[in-house]
Amino acid sequence: MTVKDQQLKSQTRLASIVIVVTMLGWMALNFFGGKMGLPVRYAFLADLAAMAAFLWALIVLFRVWRQRQQGE
């Protein structure tokens, strides 16, 4: 396995971890925010943060996919 393959693998792993943590955190914030009676603006803030994290992960995974396509 080359150094470039290891870098692509670590980028993929990082993006996957970001997706999982974001999803779990977003669900937890929405659940506990509703139970604690937090204002709706915090729900929108959590939604925007989750969308930003998902967008970042999507861009990273797209770049990894493109680099693997060019390497073959």
HELIX and SHEET records of a PDB file:
HELIX    1   1 VAL A    3  MET A   36  1                                  34    
HELIX    2   2 VAL A   40  GLY A   71  1                                  32    
END                                                                             
